[in-house]
Amino acid sequence: FSSYFSENTARMVELYNAIENANYPLDTPVVENTLEDALYKDKLNDLSFVLDGQILVLIEHQSTINNNMALRLLMYAGRLYEKIMNENGALKEAIYYGKPLPIPTPKFVVLYNGEADIPEYSVQKLSDMFMTEQENPALELNVQVYNINYGKSEELMKKSSSIQEYASFIHQINENRKAGMDNETAAKQAIRECISANIMAEYLLKNGSEVENMLYFEWSQEEAEEYAEKRGRAEGRAEGVVYGEKKKQ
């Protein structure tokens, strides 16, 4: 997701237009500023950019439900505003003076395509996580969550061919896996099928091998996490049995 959309600024503009029902020209200036881990150079967030010098757009892609996205995006936003300040020395100095500073307007979005059946559209609020309820929270952050699974959010898909093609590609991989293909074969077959159907064709022709490697890495992580979870449950049951026997004694 990150690679596909960050490769082409027109895709970012198109996606923003679809989400906001806006009509920015596809050649509108875009400055990508996705955060990287200082040590490992891994991406910390999925996609962030400043559109037309005025709008800070943060988009996260999720294949599992995460109810902590508002907090995560708050932390990303703080680092991104700091990054913007550091890149403009005048702004960094001016923050300590009285005149209000113009900063890009933030936009927070999660695009979900996991197996759980969630609504096509929902909103996560930071205030929902607060330990005490407030009528007018001193701090708020709203995250728009879209279900971009194949066949969902049709209005959004109509407005953005890029997200529609991405959803089709992921759907084809999942269908191949359901048909009994192993992960590697499912990915390779989906790449061939999508290129033939002119779905993400230009990107897949250019980056097919890299896409296979990224998918393999993701699936390996998922399998490792699933194994760790099963092992943890088994160890927990074993500890419970031991504890129960000690109680009997």
NORHU-V949286 format. One record per residue. N is the residue number from 1. RES is the residue in one small letter. PSI is psi as a letter, one per 40 degrees, with the letter a starting at -180 (* if undefined). NEAR is the number of other C-alpha atoms within 10 Angstrom. D_LAST is the distance of its C-alpha to the last C-alpha in Angstrom with 2 decimals. Layout:
n:N res:RES psi:PSI near:NEAR d_last:D_LAST
n:N res:RES psi:PSI near:NEAR d_last:D_LAST
//
This chain:
n:1 res:f psi:d near:14 d_last:56.52
n:2 res:s psi:d near:15 d_last:57.23
n:3 res:s psi:d near:14 d_last:59.42
n:4 res:y psi:d near:17 d_last:61.35
n:5 res:f psi:d near:20 d_last:62.29
n:6 res:s psi:e near:18 d_last:62.84
n:7 res:e psi:d near:12 d_last:65.17
n:8 res:n psi:h near:12 d_last:67.81
n:9 res:t psi:d near:19 d_last:68.58
n:10 res:a psi:d near:18 d_last:70.31
n:11 res:r psi:d near:19 d_last:66.99
n:12 res:m psi:d near:27 d_last:65.51
n:13 res:v psi:d near:25 d_last:68.49
n:14 res:e psi:d near:24 d_last:68.35
n:15 res:l psi:d near:22 d_last:64.66
n:16 res:y psi:d near:21 d_last:65.25
n:17 res:n psi:d near:18 d_last:68.22
n:18 res:a psi:d near:19 d_last:66.17
n:19 res:i psi:d near:17 d_last:63.40
n:20 res:e psi:e near:11 d_last:65.82
n:21 res:n psi:f near:12 d_last:68.64
n:22 res:a psi:i near:12 d_last:70.81
n:23 res:n psi:f near:11 d_last:73.78
n:24 res:y psi:h near:14 d_last:73.75
n:25 res:p psi:i near:11 d_last:75.90
n:26 res:l psi:e near:14 d_last:73.89
n:27 res:d psi:e near:12 d_last:75.61
n:28 res:t psi:h near:13 d_last:74.41
n:29 res:p psi:h near:15 d_last:73.33
n:30 res:v psi:h near:19 d_last:69.61
n:31 res:v psi:h near:13 d_last:67.81
n:32 res:e psi:h near:17 d_last:64.36
n:33 res:n psi:f near:18 d_last:61.99
n:34 res:t psi:h near:18 d_last:58.57
n:35 res:l psi:i near:19 d_last:56.27
n:36 res:e psi:i near:13 d_last:55.13
n:37 res:d psi:h near:10 d_last:52.37
n:38 res:a psi:d near:9 d_last:54.26
n:39 res:l psi:d near:6 d_last:52.32
n:40 res:y psi:e near:7 d_last:51.70
n:41 res:k psi:e near:9 d_last:54.57
n:42 res:d psi:i near:10 d_last:52.31
n:43 res:k psi:h near:13 d_last:53.26
n:44 res:l psi:d near:12 d_last:51.15
n:45 res:n psi:i near:19 d_last:52.62
n:46 res:d psi:d near:19 d_last:54.15
n:47 res:l psi:h near:22 d_last:57.69
n:48 res:s psi:i near:24 d_last:59.64
n:49 res:f psi:i near:21 d_last:63.36
n:50 res:v psi:h near:19 d_last:66.13
n:51 res:l psi:h near:21 d_last:68.57
n:52 res:d psi:f near:15 d_last:72.19
n:53 res:g psi:e near:14 d_last:71.24
n:54 res:q psi:d near:13 d_last:69.97
n:55 res:i psi:h near:15 d_last:66.69
n:56 res:l psi:h near:23 d_last:63.38
n:57 res:v psi:h near:21 d_last:61.53
n:58 res:l psi:h near:23 d_last:57.83
n:59 res:i psi:h near:25 d_last:56.51
n:60 res:e psi:i near:20 d_last:53.00
n:61 res:h psi:h near:19 d_last:52.07
n:62 res:q psi:h near:17 d_last:48.62
n:63 res:s psi:e near:13 d_last:47.01
n:64 res:t psi:i near:11 d_last:43.79
n:65 res:i psi:h near:14 d_last:43.63
n:66 res:n psi:h near:11 d_last:43.30
n:67 res:n psi:e near:13 d_last:43.53
n:68 res:n psi:e near:13 d_last:43.98
n:69 res:m psi:d near:21 d_last:47.41
n:70 res:a psi:d near:25 d_last:49.31
n:71 res:l psi:d near:18 d_last:47.53
n:72 res:r psi:d near:13 d_last:47.98
n:73 res:l psi:d near:23 d_last:51.64
n:74 res:l psi:d near:17 d_last:52.15
n:75 res:m psi:d near:11 d_last:51.00
n:76 res:y psi:d near:18 d_last:53.23
n:77 res:a psi:d near:20 d_last:56.16
n:78 res:g psi:d near:11 d_last:55.93
n:79 res:r psi:d near:13 d_last:56.06
n:80 res:l psi:d near:19 d_last:58.90
n:81 res:y psi:d near:15 d_last:60.99
n:82 res:e psi:d near:14 d_last:60.47
n:83 res:k psi:d near:14 d_last:61.58
n:84 res:i psi:d near:17 d_last:64.66
n:85 res:m psi:d near:17 d_last:65.48
n:86 res:n psi:d near:13 d_last:65.15
n:87 res:e psi:e near:11 d_last:67.44
n:88 res:n psi:g near:11 d_last:70.02
n:89 res:g psi:d near:10 d_last:70.59
n:90 res:a psi:d near:10 d_last:72.74
n:91 res:l psi:d near:16 d_last:69.96
n:92 res:k psi:d near:14 d_last:67.47
n:93 res:e psi:d near:11 d_last:69.85
n:94 res:a psi:e near:13 d_last:70.90
n:95 res:i psi:d near:12 d_last:67.40
n:96 res:y psi:e near:8 d_last:67.84
n:97 res:y psi:i near:8 d_last:71.07
n:98 res:g psi:d near:7 d_last:71.85
n:99 res:k psi:h near:8 d_last:73.35
n:100 res:p psi:h near:8 d_last:71.01
n:101 res:l psi:h near:10 d_last:70.15
n:102 res:p psi:h near:8 d_last:70.46
n:103 res:i psi:i near:14 d_last:67.29
n:104 res:p psi:h near:16 d_last:66.60
n:105 res:t psi:h near:12 d_last:65.22
n:106 res:p psi:i near:14 d_last:61.64
n:107 res:k psi:h near:19 d_last:60.53
n:108 res:f psi:h near:21 d_last:56.89
n:109 res:v psi:i near:23 d_last:56.06
n:110 res:v psi:h near:25 d_last:53.12
n:111 res:l psi:h near:19 d_last:53.94
n:112 res:y psi:h near:22 d_last:51.06
n:113 res:n psi:f near:22 d_last:50.98
n:114 res:g psi:a near:15 d_last:47.37
n:115 res:e psi:d near:11 d_last:45.97
n:116 res:a psi:i near:11 d_last:44.82
n:117 res:d psi:h near:10 d_last:47.47
n:118 res:i psi:i near:15 d_last:48.60
n:119 res:p psi:i near:11 d_last:51.86
n:120 res:e psi:d near:15 d_last:54.98
n:121 res:y psi:h near:15 d_last:55.37
n:122 res:s psi:i near:13 d_last:53.22
n:123 res:v psi:h near:14 d_last:53.08
n:124 res:q psi:h near:21 d_last:50.23
n:125 res:k psi:h near:18 d_last:50.79
n:126 res:l psi:d near:21 d_last:49.45
n:127 res:s psi:d near:20 d_last:49.36
n:128 res:d psi:e near:16 d_last:46.79
n:129 res:m psi:e near:13 d_last:44.30
n:130 res:f psi:i near:11 d_last:45.12
n:131 res:m psi:d near:7 d_last:42.47
n:132 res:t psi:i near:8 d_last:45.12
n:133 res:e psi:h near:10 d_last:47.80
n:134 res:q psi:h near:10 d_last:51.42
n:135 res:e psi:d near:6 d_last:54.55
n:136 res:n psi:g near:8 d_last:56.47
n:137 res:p psi:h near:13 d_last:54.10
n:138 res:a psi:d near:7 d_last:55.47
n:139 res:l psi:h near:8 d_last:54.38
n:140 res:e psi:i near:13 d_last:54.40
n:141 res:l psi:h near:18 d_last:54.36
n:142 res:n psi:h near:17 d_last:54.88
n:143 res:v psi:h near:22 d_last:53.87
n:144 res:q psi:h near:17 d_last:55.57
n:145 res:v psi:h near:23 d_last:53.32
n:146 res:y psi:h near:22 d_last:55.09
n:147 res:n psi:h near:24 d_last:53.65
n:148 res:i psi:f near:24 d_last:55.76
n:149 res:n psi:i near:24 d_last:54.31
n:150 res:y psi:h near:18 d_last:57.05
n:151 res:g psi:e near:12 d_last:58.73
n:152 res:k psi:i near:17 d_last:57.51
n:153 res:s psi:f near:16 d_last:59.47
n:154 res:e psi:d near:15 d_last:62.77
n:155 res:e psi:d near:10 d_last:64.94
n:156 res:l psi:d near:21 d_last:63.40
n:157 res:m psi:d near:21 d_last:63.82
n:158 res:k psi:d near:12 d_last:67.46
n:159 res:k psi:e near:17 d_last:68.19
n:160 res:s psi:h near:20 d_last:66.56
n:161 res:s psi:d near:17 d_last:67.16
n:162 res:s psi:d near:20 d_last:65.02
n:163 res:i psi:d near:25 d_last:61.82
n:164 res:q psi:d near:22 d_last:62.73
n:165 res:e psi:d near:18 d_last:63.13
n:166 res:y psi:d near:21 d_last:59.90
n:167 res:a psi:d near:19 d_last:58.05
n:168 res:s psi:d near:20 d_last:59.79
n:169 res:f psi:d near:21 d_last:58.81
n:170 res:i psi:d near:17 d_last:55.09
n:171 res:h psi:d near:17 d_last:55.32
n:172 res:q psi:d near:20 d_last:56.91
n:173 res:i psi:d near:23 d_last:54.17
n:174 res:n psi:d near:17 d_last:51.50
n:175 res:e psi:d near:14 d_last:53.54
n:176 res:n psi:d near:19 d_last:53.81
n:177 res:r psi:d near:17 d_last:50.05
n:178 res:k psi:d near:11 d_last:49.54
n:179 res:a psi:e near:10 d_last:52.08
n:180 res:g psi:e near:10 d_last:49.80
n:181 res:m psi:i near:15 d_last:51.34
n:182 res:d psi:i near:11 d_last:49.20
n:183 res:n psi:d near:18 d_last:49.36
n:184 res:e psi:d near:16 d_last:52.15
n:185 res:t psi:d near:15 d_last:54.32
n:186 res:a psi:d near:20 d_last:53.78
n:187 res:a psi:d near:25 d_last:55.00
n:188 res:k psi:d near:16 d_last:57.97
n:189 res:q psi:d near:16 d_last:59.04
n:190 res:a psi:d near:22 d_last:58.83
n:191 res:i psi:d near:25 d_last:60.95
n:192 res:r psi:d near:16 d_last:63.57
n:193 res:e psi:d near:16 d_last:63.62
n:194 res:c psi:d near:20 d_last:63.96
n:195 res:i psi:d near:18 d_last:66.71
n:196 res:s psi:d near:11 d_last:68.54
n:197 res:a psi:e near:10 d_last:68.23
n:198 res:n psi:f near:12 d_last:69.30
n:199 res:i psi:h near:21 d_last:65.97
n:200 res:m psi:f near:21 d_last:65.25
n:201 res:a psi:d near:18 d_last:67.55
n:202 res:e psi:d near:11 d_last:69.10
n:203 res:y psi:d near:16 d_last:65.79
n:204 res:l psi:d near:19 d_last:64.06
n:205 res:l psi:d near:13 d_last:67.05
n:206 res:k psi:d near:10 d_last:66.87
n:207 res:n psi:e near:13 d_last:63.11
n:208 res:g psi:d near:18 d_last:61.64
n:209 res:s psi:d near:13 d_last:59.94
n:210 res:e psi:d near:12 d_last:58.51
n:211 res:v psi:d near:19 d_last:57.19
n:212 res:e psi:d near:19 d_last:55.43
n:213 res:n psi:d near:13 d_last:53.83
n:214 res:m psi:d near:13 d_last:52.72
n:215 res:l psi:d near:15 d_last:51.19
n:216 res:y psi:d near:15 d_last:49.42
n:217 res:f psi:d near:12 d_last:47.97
n:218 res:e psi:d near:12 d_last:46.82
n:219 res:w psi:d near:14 d_last:45.19
n:220 res:s psi:d near:13 d_last:43.48
n:221 res:q psi:d near:12 d_last:42.01
n:222 res:e psi:d near:12 d_last:40.88
n:223 res:e psi:d near:12 d_last:39.21
n:224 res:a psi:d near:12 d_last:37.48
n:225 res:e psi:d near:12 d_last:36.22
n:226 res:e psi:d near:12 d_last:35.06
n:227 res:y psi:d near:12 d_last:33.21
n:228 res:a psi:d near:12 d_last:31.55
n:229 res:e psi:d near:12 d_last:30.54
n:230 res:k psi:d near:12 d_last:29.07
n:231 res:r psi:d near:12 d_last:27.22
n:232 res:g psi:d near:12 d_last:25.85
n:233 res:r psi:d near:12 d_last:24.61
n:234 res:a psi:d near:12 d_last:23.00
n:235 res:e psi:d near:12 d_last:21.26
n:236 res:g psi:d near:12 d_last:20.14
n:237 res:r psi:d near:12 d_last:18.65
n:238 res:a psi:d near:12 d_last:16.89
n:239 res:e psi:d near:12 d_last:15.44
n:240 res:g psi:d near:12 d_last:14.35
n:241 res:v psi:d near:12 d_last:12.53
n:242 res:v psi:d near:12 d_last:10.76
n:243 res:y psi:d near:12 d_last:9.99
n:244 res:g psi:d near:11 d_last:8.82
n:245 res:e psi:d near:10 d_last:6.37
n:246 res:k psi:d near:9 d_last:5.08
n:247 res:k psi:d near:8 d_last:5.42
n:248 res:k psi:d near:7 d_last:3.79
n:249 res:q psi:* near:6 d_last:0.00
//
